[in-house]
Each structure stands twice: as C-alpha cells, then as structure tokens.
Amino acid sequence: MKRYIFPVIAAALALAACDDEKATQPVAVIDIDKPVLAINESMTLHFAGSADNVVVYTGDVDHDYELREQSNYGLVVNKGVMTYSYTTPGIYKVVCVATNHADAGRSLLSDTCSVFVKVIDDVTEIEKISAPQVLYDEVFATQVTDADWMLPLPRKIRYKTSTPAVSLQQKLKFYIPSVTTEITVNGELFNSNTKYNLAAPLDIVTRSNEGSVRNYRLHTLNYGEFKTFKLAGVSGKIDRTEYDYSYYEINMELPAGTDLTALVPEFTLYADNETPYIGDAVQQSGVTAVDFSSPVTYRFVTVSEADPEIKVESVCKVTVTLK
C-alpha cells in the first residue's frame, strides 16, 4: 500500500493550493479616440487597464449593458484594441467589463467603467441614383457635377425576340448611407412606389437628421438613335443588343452594282436635341455623301435642353452589303 501514499498526499496538497488560489482584482480603463462620431464612422477603443478578459457593451441595439439580462451582449476586446461604428444617431453609453478568474472560474472578480459617445447623422450626399425597374433592368444615373445627375434611358430594350418600349414614367431609387436622411422630389416627400415623370429635370433635396440641406437635379436623356434610315431608297432597321443600351447596329443589303462609296443617307431623328456625327463631322439627312464600302460608325450626342453641359453619347454601326 505504500506506493499509493505519495500520489494521495500530492493530490491533497494540490487541492489545498487550488483552494488558496484567488483571482486578483482587475482594473477597467478605456480610452476612445473620438467622443463625437458621424454615422458609419469608426471609433477606436483602447483598453488601458489590466484584466484577463475584456468585453465592451457599445450601447446600441443588442449591446446595451443595462439589458445584459435580456440577451444583450458585450463584444470581446482582443489585444487591447477594438474598432466600432454606429449606423443610427444618438448618445450611447459604452461600458467596459474587465474580469479576472481563478480556481477553474470559481474565483471571479470584475470591474467596470463607462464613457459616453455622441453619434450624429449629417448625411446629405447621394451615392447613387437609379431607375430600378426599367422593364427588366436597374439603370444607374451618372453624377456629372456636385449637384447634377444624368440618367440615360433607351427608347426600347431588346428582350429575347421582342423590343418593348421604355416609359419615361419610372420609379426611382436613392442610395444614401443613412436611414434618417429625408428626400424630396419637386417639393414632395419621396415615395419609392411613385412613378416620376422623367421628361423634365427633377429637383431633389436631401435633408439630414442634423438639418443640413443639399440640392440636386436629375436630368434624364434618351440615347440618340435613328428613327428612320434609308440608303438608295432601301430602309434600314435598328438591331439592338440586350447588354449595351448605348450601342445599335443597322445591317443593310442593297442591289448588286450599287456604288457604296458615295451614298447619301436619308434619316429622321426622334428629337431636336440629338445630333449624329461621323468622327467629329455633323451629319445631315439628304446632304452628306458617305462611303459605305466598309462599316460606318455614327456617334450620337444627346444634350439636355435644360443644361447643355449635360449630355449622353451612343453609337450606331451601319454595315452595307450587296445582293
């Protein structure tokens, strides 16, 4: 039996040592680099105390220290540093809980500290504008200046074997990194279910939660294209692509023996603010002779009648062959 005496004594001594082991008192100290933040702006929190484990309750939804008994929880601070941002304005109480433990967790001590963070929402900037339901597509506007946006729309879209027309009555979608920014369109509160008349520019105003205001204008332009196009009395037809609304083709076949080097196109356009070019030369119906012995690329420029600096370009490639 002697051989069992020493292991039993050793185990007893170990248990006694565990009973004597106590956790040391932690110290909770935090420093935040920015006590005032904009929404979505990151703050950096540094833990400057001493503890085995550190968690931080940031004070927003699901992380409220006062609601920790109701499934709200803190975020673990690793290596003494944590970054965080808020999506909603307000004043938040940030609580740090520092803990030390010993004796397999039976000895536990904690310390807390807190600071307040103010989050403001002064967002007035529009990141993107789109017409989200142009038949089967979402079409995005382009920002031309700080205040002006241009939405390019095709008159028709190729979809499988059909070419449905695109209406200028369209719903709009605004991408703004704030849920509290108010948007008005032509003086009325924006409604995502409203179809707006895009035939004329829209005046758009954003107002932040802090009261700042910013003015925008949305111009809508159709891509320029031929309404009709004839060569040597033969009519051509626009051929569209499903993937690029700014590009068209006209593929024509003329009678054998036709001289393709000096044909005078006859064409009509949809609007006076559309101008066709070959290179940099303006093209006029029934006036300018064109060499169609190889494909010819027309460049259309459509200009906003409200602001000539707002424009959109499109391309039509005409290819002529002989029977």
C-alpha positions as semicolon CSV with decimal commas, in nm:
position;residue;x (nm);y (nm);z (nm)
1;M;0,000;0,000;0,000
2;K;0,296;0,237;0,045
3;R;0,318;0,302;-0,322
4;Y;-0,019;0,485;-0,309
5;I;0,065;0,720;-0,021
6;F;0,262;0,981;-0,214
7;P;0,007;1,030;-0,500
8;V;-0,274;1,074;-0,246
9;I;-0,073;1,327;-0,046
10;A;0,024;1,512;-0,366
11;A;-0,340;1,533;-0,478
12;A;-0,444;1,666;-0,139
13;L;-0,174;1,932;-0,149
14;A;-0,284;2,033;-0,500
15;L;-0,645;2,072;-0,388
16;A;-0,535;2,280;-0,096
17;A;-0,332;2,502;-0,329
18;C;-0,639;2,546;-0,555
19;D;-0,850;2,641;-0,255
20;D;-0,594;2,909;-0,171
21;E;-0,578;3,046;-0,528
22;K;-0,777;3,367;-0,559
23;A;-0,835;3,599;-0,856
24;T;-0,659;3,934;-0,846
25;Q;-0,865;4,250;-0,879
26;P;-0,888;4,366;-1,245
27;V;-0,886;4,733;-1,342
28;A;-1,121;4,862;-1,614
29;V;-0,991;5,167;-1,801
30;I;-1,078;5,258;-2,161
31;D;-0,990;5,542;-2,393
32;I;-1,191;5,634;-2,705
33;D;-1,028;5,840;-2,977
34;K;-1,349;6,015;-3,094
35;P;-1,624;6,101;-2,845
36;V;-1,826;6,255;-3,128
37;L;-1,878;6,044;-3,442
38;A;-2,067;6,060;-3,768
39;I;-2,279;5,758;-3,854
40;N;-2,073;5,479;-4,009
41;E;-1,753;5,647;-3,886
42;S;-1,525;5,414;-3,693
43;M;-1,410;5,489;-3,341
44;T;-1,107;5,316;-3,189
45;L;-1,128;5,196;-2,830
46;H;-0,812;5,119;-2,633
47;F;-0,818;4,916;-2,314
48;A;-0,567;5,072;-2,074
49;G;-0,641;4,870;-1,762
50;S;-0,542;4,519;-1,659
51;A;-0,757;4,208;-1,686
52;D;-0,765;3,855;-1,821
53;N;-1,085;3,916;-2,014
54;V;-1,237;4,238;-2,150
55;V;-1,575;4,290;-2,316
56;V;-1,738;4,615;-2,422
57;Y;-2,107;4,695;-2,444
58;T;-2,135;4,961;-2,715
59;G;-2,480;5,077;-2,604
60;D;-2,670;5,027;-2,929
61;V;-2,916;4,754;-3,027
62;D;-2,821;4,413;-2,881
63;H;-2,522;4,562;-2,699
64;D;-2,686;4,756;-2,412
65;Y;-2,523;4,687;-2,075
66;E;-2,845;4,766;-1,888
67;L;-3,017;4,488;-2,085
68;R;-2,750;4,224;-2,036
69;E;-3,001;4,004;-1,854
70;Q;-3,222;4,020;-2,165
71;S;-2,978;3,861;-2,410
72;N;-2,781;4,177;-2,486
73;Y;-2,411;4,100;-2,500
74;G;-2,071;4,264;-2,500
75;L;-1,804;4,246;-2,768
76;V;-1,470;4,087;-2,690
77;V;-1,168;4,319;-2,696
78;N;-0,867;4,142;-2,843
79;K;-0,514;4,265;-2,771
80;G;-0,649;4,576;-2,605
81;V;-0,794;4,740;-2,919
82;M;-1,141;4,746;-3,077
83;T;-1,295;4,948;-3,360
84;Y;-1,667;5,012;-3,394
85;S;-1,913;5,229;-3,585
86;Y;-2,280;5,319;-3,539
87;T;-2,548;5,334;-3,807
88;T;-2,803;5,533;-3,608
89;P;-2,757;5,876;-3,442
90;G;-2,785;5,913;-3,065
91;I;-2,593;5,922;-2,739
92;Y;-2,456;5,582;-2,640
93;K;-2,317;5,463;-2,307
94;V;-2,012;5,247;-2,373
95;V;-1,946;5,010;-2,081
96;C;-1,627;4,810;-2,037
97;V;-1,637;4,498;-1,818
98;A;-1,297;4,364;-1,712
99;T;-1,272;4,027;-1,534
100;N;-1,010;3,805;-1,375
101;H;-1,078;3,447;-1,267
102;A;-0,902;3,163;-1,089
103;D;-0,977;2,824;-0,939
104;A;-1,141;2,699;-1,261
105;G;-1,367;3,001;-1,263
106;R;-1,491;2,964;-0,905
107;S;-1,295;3,271;-0,806
108;L;-1,413;3,566;-1,021
109;L;-1,359;3,938;-0,982
110;S;-1,471;4,218;-1,216
111;D;-1,450;4,592;-1,266
112;T;-1,646;4,825;-1,494
113;C;-1,605;5,171;-1,638
114;S;-1,806;5,370;-1,893
115;V;-1,787;5,663;-2,132
116;F;-2,048;5,834;-2,350
117;V;-2,026;5,863;-2,728
118;K;-2,236;6,101;-2,937
119;V;-2,322;5,992;-3,290
120;I;-2,456;6,248;-3,535
121;D;-2,621;6,195;-3,872
122;D;-2,542;6,483;-4,105
123;V;-2,550;6,283;-4,428
124;T;-2,688;6,466;-4,732
125;E;-2,474;6,305;-5,001
126;I;-2,638;6,080;-5,259
127;E;-2,408;5,793;-5,355
128;K;-2,616;5,651;-5,642
129;I;-2,947;5,709;-5,818
130;S;-3,121;5,452;-6,032
131;A;-3,440;5,366;-6,212
132;P;-3,469;5,019;-6,057
133;Q;-3,738;4,874;-6,283
134;V;-3,663;4,973;-6,642
135;L;-3,856;4,675;-6,768
136;Y;-3,610;4,404;-6,663
137;D;-3,313;4,610;-6,551
138;E;-3,184;4,859;-6,297
139;V;-3,036;5,158;-6,481
140;F;-2,799;5,387;-6,289
141;A;-2,753;5,760;-6,328
142;T;-2,412;5,924;-6,366
143;Q;-2,305;6,212;-6,143
144;V;-2,194;6,494;-6,374
145;T;-2,131;6,772;-6,120
146;D;-2,171;6,804;-5,743
147;A;-2,537;6,886;-5,800
148;D;-2,628;6,733;-6,137
149;W;-2,704;6,371;-6,219
150;M;-2,785;6,229;-6,562
151;L;-2,998;5,919;-6,611
152;P;-2,955;5,766;-6,960
153;L;-3,251;5,562;-7,086
154;P;-3,302;5,367;-7,408
155;R;-3,622;5,419;-7,602
156;K;-3,657;5,045;-7,643
157;I;-3,494;4,735;-7,499
158;R;-3,425;4,411;-7,673
159;Y;-3,566;4,125;-7,468
160;K;-3,539;3,784;-7,630
161;T;-3,734;3,829;-7,956
162;S;-3,923;4,147;-7,863
163;T;-3,830;4,516;-7,831
164;P;-4,062;4,669;-7,568
165;A;-4,066;5,046;-7,531
166;V;-3,927;5,217;-7,221
167;S;-4,151;5,468;-7,049
168;L;-4,032;5,799;-6,907
169;Q;-4,260;5,733;-6,610
170;Q;-4,025;5,550;-6,378
171;K;-3,976;5,466;-6,011
172;L;-3,652;5,592;-5,858
173;K;-3,410;5,454;-5,602
174;F;-3,166;5,663;-5,397
175;Y;-2,858;5,514;-5,235
176;I;-2,775;5,723;-4,927
177;P;-2,565;5,591;-4,633
178;S;-2,826;5,700;-4,378
179;V;-3,170;5,576;-4,284
180;T;-3,279;5,914;-4,147
181;T;-3,200;6,144;-4,440
182;E;-3,519;6,296;-4,585
183;I;-3,556;6,322;-4,963
184;T;-3,798;6,544;-5,151
185;V;-3,859;6,535;-5,527
186;N;-4,006;6,851;-5,682
187;G;-4,112;6,965;-5,336
188;E;-4,288;6,641;-5,239
189;L;-4,162;6,378;-4,998
190;F;-4,000;6,097;-5,195
191;N;-4,201;5,778;-5,232
192;S;-4,026;5,469;-5,368
193;N;-4,356;5,345;-5,513
194;T;-4,424;5,662;-5,714
195;K;-4,354;5,669;-6,087
196;Y;-4,194;6,006;-6,161
197;N;-4,220;6,189;-6,492
198;L;-3,863;6,199;-6,620
199;A;-3,946;6,400;-6,932
200;A;-3,829;6,712;-6,744
201;P;-3,547;6,754;-6,488
202;L;-3,636;6,669;-6,129
203;D;-3,533;6,893;-5,840
204;I;-3,416;6,679;-5,549
205;V;-3,341;6,799;-5,195
206;T;-3,183;6,592;-4,918
207;R;-3,215;6,697;-4,553
208;S;-3,003;6,530;-4,287
209;N;-3,105;6,441;-3,932
210;E;-2,896;6,740;-3,819
211;G;-3,086;6,974;-4,052
212;S;-2,826;7,022;-4,327
213;V;-2,971;7,059;-4,678
214;R;-2,829;6,976;-5,020
215;N;-2,981;7,039;-5,363
216;Y;-2,956;6,812;-5,665
217;R;-3,108;6,794;-6,012
218;L;-3,175;6,476;-6,208
219;H;-3,168;6,505;-6,587
220;T;-3,298;6,216;-6,797
221;L;-3,179;6,172;-7,155
222;N;-3,267;5,911;-7,412
223;Y;-2,979;5,759;-7,604
224;G;-2,980;5,909;-7,952
225;E;-3,068;5,686;-8,246
226;F;-3,216;5,694;-8,594
227;K;-3,594;5,696;-8,612
228;T;-3,573;5,605;-8,981
229;F;-3,271;5,540;-9,204
230;K;-3,258;5,493;-9,584
231;L;-2,986;5,430;-9,838
232;A;-3,066;5,430;-10,211
233;G;-3,434;5,403;-10,123
234;V;-3,385;5,096;-9,903
235;S;-3,490;5,125;-9,536
236;G;-3,264;5,001;-9,260
237;K;-3,376;4,869;-8,924
238;I;-3,217;4,920;-8,584
239;D;-3,082;4,600;-8,432
240;R;-3,040;4,625;-8,052
241;T;-2,834;4,432;-7,801
242;E;-2,958;4,316;-7,462
243;Y;-2,629;4,409;-7,296
244;D;-2,547;4,764;-7,405
245;Y;-2,828;5,015;-7,442
246;S;-2,594;5,273;-7,597
247;Y;-2,499;5,057;-7,895
248;Y;-2,703;4,972;-8,208
249;E;-2,643;4,820;-8,546
250;I;-2,806;4,859;-8,888
251;N;-2,726;4,583;-9,134
252;M;-2,850;4,656;-9,488
253;E;-2,840;4,481;-9,823
254;L;-2,852;4,691;-10,142
255;P;-2,897;4,580;-10,504
256;A;-2,593;4,442;-10,682
257;G;-2,397;4,707;-10,870
258;T;-2,478;4,987;-10,623
259;D;-2,184;5,222;-10,575
260;L;-2,125;5,215;-10,199
261;T;-1,854;5,480;-10,198
262;A;-2,079;5,786;-10,220
263;L;-2,425;5,717;-10,081
264;V;-2,635;5,999;-9,932
265;P;-2,831;5,871;-9,628
266;E;-3,182;5,996;-9,559
267;F;-3,277;5,973;-9,195
268;T;-3,501;6,115;-8,925
269;L;-3,430;6,157;-8,554
270;Y;-3,655;6,138;-8,250
271;A;-3,572;6,480;-8,105
272;D;-3,401;6,808;-8,191
273;N;-3,151;6,765;-7,908
274;E;-2,993;6,461;-8,081
275;T;-2,705;6,511;-8,324
276;P;-2,537;6,235;-8,529
277;Y;-2,166;6,255;-8,613
278;I;-1,919;6,057;-8,817
279;G;-1,597;6,129;-8,637
280;D;-1,636;6,496;-8,546
281;A;-1,839;6,590;-8,855
282;V;-2,209;6,660;-8,806
283;Q;-2,427;6,453;-9,041
284;Q;-2,733;6,595;-9,218
285;S;-3,003;6,392;-9,383
286;G;-3,002;6,406;-9,764
287;V;-2,694;6,627;-9,773
288;T;-2,376;6,445;-9,678
289;A;-2,236;6,168;-9,901
290;V;-2,079;5,879;-9,708
291;D;-1,853;5,592;-9,814
292;F;-2,028;5,269;-9,705
293;S;-1,780;5,033;-9,869
294;S;-1,681;4,944;-9,512
295;P;-1,884;4,969;-9,191
296;V;-1,961;5,328;-9,081
297;T;-1,992;5,426;-8,716
298;Y;-2,231;5,705;-8,625
299;R;-2,184;5,876;-8,291
300;F;-2,494;6,035;-8,138
301;V;-2,477;6,315;-7,883
302;T;-2,795;6,397;-7,693
303;V;-2,787;6,723;-7,496
304;S;-3,012;6,828;-7,211
305;E;-3,233;7,118;-7,313
306;A;-3,219;7,247;-6,954
307;D;-2,837;7,242;-6,937
308;P;-2,617;7,196;-7,249
309;E;-2,334;7,067;-7,030
310;I;-2,539;6,755;-6,956
311;K;-2,512;6,507;-7,243
312;V;-2,503;6,139;-7,329
313;E;-2,348;5,954;-7,624
314;S;-2,449;5,643;-7,816
315;V;-2,321;5,458;-8,120
316;C;-2,480;5,305;-8,430
317;K;-2,272;5,094;-8,668
318;V;-2,410;5,071;-9,023
319;T;-2,292;4,782;-9,238
320;V;-2,395;4,763;-9,604
321;T;-2,357;4,462;-9,833
322;L;-2,467;4,392;-10,189
323;K;-2,707;4,121;-10,304
